[in-house]
């Protein structure tokens, strides 16, 4: 008996059709995965079920939850179903929680909306469910606010809020995408165990097929508002019919792009010598503060010419602080950064300005890292001020050349950032970084905001560029799969220290440090997940 | 929180000290000798000098500043040259008009702005929204003294509902006194309401697009409940700043309105004192106004901390109970 039946669902937003007849069935207790690139209509499907589409959406077809015909329900009736029979977990747990209310209150609110219980009773229920999601009130006070929790903890609160009334259907829209690998593995495990114990059906939405391979019983692949194929997960992933699905799977697998043990020059273009950074000393609110937190603790490494180095670790391990020191944005407390053998110091020093053209940066969010009122050509040409005066013709020629190198057209220089997709913007960011012909480009989570297909394309582009231009990339990421694909050498960072360092092949096949082993184990991988499931069944 | 509070108090004192220094020296460098003014143009130089000595004007600047500040700390603002009464009494008497007027005008501003903002935000982009927002644009542009004259023309001259000006004093009865303040409060409050409504509307619309509003909907709250329970408090954060600024403005900036309505408020007091070179009064009033502005800012800061937990202790310092 199916719990949720969506039949021939068609949705138009402002007259534009976005769903073209989506049909799916989820049985009781089943985990149903809905995969696809961004813009495929996954979230629109979820919001249609919730009845939370934008006001002027036109919806056709039927959605049945048990005997309830959801599209025929009034807004008031839907309010009674939301939270009670259908729970939902969203992607971004920081912004999805109200910053002004304590977490315990937000969980209790779900109870108070639907059940006529006292404040005290609701609180007891909230504490109970918080304990179930791994936030026992004895350790994590329900009086805390969202900003006082880690990303993983916030997502646990979201799950507690959605599960407190034991709904029949839980919808999780990219529940682990914004988290780092270890937190992701924990959240997925938690979701799976909760829905299995309570017999809840889960509609899991993610672009990550590796996650699907681990989690979903049934899997559907969406493209451009349609489900193009579906079936039991292991079987479907082993025998994909559709070309598009195959590309999606290939993108998810992320095979190494670099030849193993490629010979590099011995010359170090960037060298970190025993760098230590500390922060938090300024907080003197109660007079007896600890002397700050050591964010980076005696880190040393070299990047050679034309070599791609990955720096991996969970959020909070000191990656970003180290990066700031490497880019001479902040002076380390002790230690030294050498760029081409010369000390690279923060801006107050005269030579820094001439050195800056040798090291450039690509940031995570391609949406907010451009001035929206500047044209692309101007944005890309901006770092030229580092090179002193240059004629307009030479500048334009360099910009055109760079646009072509990153796979864009020359006329794209006359457009504005909002006219491009996330992947294209990341290409623009790469062009901007490469225009000064730097020796090193640091990429901070540069593909984390992109979906799998775009991610694969950008990685391929970076692979080509590093060989063509002889530039070295320092790839900072929490995603081991990405690092494995693009890097020659990997540094694993934990609590401010480099705990392991090695060639990509060696490190992934024979990780020595327990932390590296844990990271690799936590990284979802299609092949491993499928093998495990097939073993389980046998 | 206590340390934060003490630090804020210290900053407040430092601001006051700086303000007192500034006021004192500004008035010193301004042309116009009060002794000369009191004795008239044909004053006898010996008499003038005697008066200057008596008023303490012949001492050195630092000496006079110290004397002034020490007296202030005792609550002694000096004696007015022109009224021949203690400045403190003058200020207290005038504050009894200006403070209620400012609060009254602010109340009008908030009470008008709040429903306008909620209504237009919920209809954002529709005709009613465009129309009302156009109206507030006019409200922002109208000078308050002109609005004051219009109000007098309509409600006093034509309809005879209110008197055109003057203040009977609080002893005349609460209702009578408030009635006398109503037109001035409207004249002051309406342009402020227009500004506040626009700020509040923008803030509400922004808040309505937040992810946590969607979360609240997913929990089963209706559209209006979501705005009320999760939206308003979040949207109030930027609005608080504007309200604080408005209160300061209304306290210090009502000189023209007080003149239009012949209200014996602080604004008129300082206006007349400047005209008559009554420096002691000017210094006292300006200092009181600075104190009021600093206090209002302080109160806004405290309210911020009450409303927004993110401004309280840093996360790492919180312990579980």
Interface residues (C-beta under 8 A of the other chain):
Chain A: X50 X52 X75 X76 X79 X80 X81 X82 X83 X84 X87 X88 X90 X92 X95 X96 X97 X98 X99 X100 X101 X102 X109 X110 X113 X114 X138 X139 X140 X141 X143 X144 X145 X147 X148 X158 X161 X162 X280 X283 X285 X286 X287
Chain B: X3 X4 X210 X211 X212 X214 X215 X216 X217 X218 X219 X220 X221 X222 X223 X229 X230 X233 X234 X307 X308 X309 X310 X313 X314 X315 X316 X317 X318 X320 X321
